[in-house]
Amino acid sequence: MIKPEVIPERTVSADNLAVVTDDVTLVAYLSGTFALCFYDAVHESGGLVHLRIVPPGRVQEPDVTDTTLATDLLLLDRCMVDLRAAEPRAHHWQAKLVAHLPEHDAGRQRFVSMRALLDAFLRDADVKLVSVDEYPGAPVVVRFRPSMGQVRTNAFGPVQPAS
């Protein structure tokens, strides 16, 4: 009997990133956060940046601060630098965006502002955004397999599992 191949998983917490060159599934638990999943259409490397839509303690503030934008840009830039260093032959970068939208209007307004930043960053980095999935309601878990460019999402409930 042939056993199915087991692909290792690596969890990426909020305000962090991971870059891989092996066949690994990157996992992010989204609750008021989003995951930007990068992969090359030809090579098997990729990465995931997991960012907050609403920082803790600022639930009702619709404006995105310069500090938040600068921090997010630094993580996004670091991810692209790491991706290009890990796979210098890759020239067909693509991205998929998955977001869990906060239930309140202020959080959704923040995400609209952040989307403008993301769109400009991806354009400048020569990365093609191929899909955007926004999930209101129950938080979701994202499983991203960069080697296949494959993103799967499932609801996981209100509390993040212990890591």
NORWO-V279445 format. One record per residue. SS is DSSP state (helix for helix, strand for strand, loop for the rest). PSI is psi in whole degrees, 0 to 359 (NA if undefined). Layout:
BEGIN
ss=SS psi=PSI
ss=SS psi=PSI
END
This chain:
BEGIN
ss=loop psi=133
ss=loop psi=127
ss=loop psi=141
ss=loop psi=149
ss=loop psi=132
ss=loop psi=118
ss=loop psi=124
ss=loop psi=149
ss=strand psi=148
ss=strand psi=122
ss=strand psi=136
ss=loop psi=112
ss=loop psi=167
ss=loop psi=145
ss=loop psi=31
ss=strand psi=172
ss=strand psi=162
ss=strand psi=139
ss=strand psi=133
ss=strand psi=151
ss=loop psi=351
ss=loop psi=171
ss=loop psi=95
ss=loop psi=149
ss=strand psi=123
ss=strand psi=132
ss=strand psi=134
ss=strand psi=133
ss=strand psi=114
ss=strand psi=122
ss=loop psi=96
ss=loop psi=24
ss=strand psi=174
ss=strand psi=158
ss=strand psi=130
ss=strand psi=114
ss=strand psi=117
ss=strand psi=140
ss=strand psi=158
ss=strand psi=137
ss=loop psi=343
ss=loop psi=313
ss=loop psi=168
ss=loop psi=6
ss=loop psi=163
ss=strand psi=181
ss=strand psi=169
ss=strand psi=132
ss=strand psi=127
ss=strand psi=113
ss=strand psi=153
ss=strand psi=141
ss=loop psi=318
ss=loop psi=117
ss=loop psi=151
ss=loop psi=137
ss=loop psi=358
ss=loop psi=37
ss=loop psi=320
ss=loop psi=4
ss=loop psi=117
ss=loop psi=340
ss=loop psi=143
ss=loop psi=128
ss=loop psi=160
ss=helix psi=324
ss=helix psi=316
ss=helix psi=313
ss=helix psi=318
ss=helix psi=317
ss=helix psi=316
ss=helix psi=317
ss=helix psi=321
ss=helix psi=316
ss=helix psi=318
ss=helix psi=315
ss=helix psi=317
ss=helix psi=322
ss=helix psi=314
ss=helix psi=320
ss=helix psi=313
ss=helix psi=320
ss=helix psi=313
ss=helix psi=328
ss=helix psi=322
ss=helix psi=327
ss=loop psi=79
ss=loop psi=340
ss=loop psi=348
ss=loop psi=129
ss=loop psi=13
ss=loop psi=54
ss=strand psi=137
ss=strand psi=162
ss=strand psi=150
ss=strand psi=133
ss=strand psi=129
ss=strand psi=127
ss=strand psi=141
ss=strand psi=114
ss=loop psi=133
ss=loop psi=154
ss=loop psi=338
ss=loop psi=153
ss=helix psi=323
ss=helix psi=318
ss=helix psi=322
ss=helix psi=323
ss=helix psi=321
ss=helix psi=319
ss=helix psi=323
ss=helix psi=316
ss=helix psi=318
ss=helix psi=326
ss=helix psi=321
ss=helix psi=317
ss=helix psi=314
ss=helix psi=315
ss=helix psi=316
ss=helix psi=318
ss=helix psi=312
ss=helix psi=320
ss=helix psi=313
ss=helix psi=327
ss=loop psi=0
ss=loop psi=46
ss=loop psi=130
ss=strand psi=122
ss=strand psi=113
ss=strand psi=340
ss=strand psi=152
ss=strand psi=122
ss=strand psi=123
ss=strand psi=129
ss=strand psi=110
ss=loop psi=169
ss=loop psi=226
ss=loop psi=140
ss=loop psi=159
ss=strand psi=156
ss=strand psi=134
ss=strand psi=131
ss=strand psi=115
ss=strand psi=124
ss=strand psi=94
ss=loop psi=324
ss=loop psi=336
ss=loop psi=353
ss=loop psi=27
ss=strand psi=128
ss=strand psi=130
ss=strand psi=142
ss=strand psi=147
ss=strand psi=149
ss=strand psi=146
ss=loop psi=357
ss=loop psi=179
ss=loop psi=341
ss=loop psi=132
ss=loop psi=135
ss=loop psi=150
ss=loop psi=142
ss=loop psi=NA
END
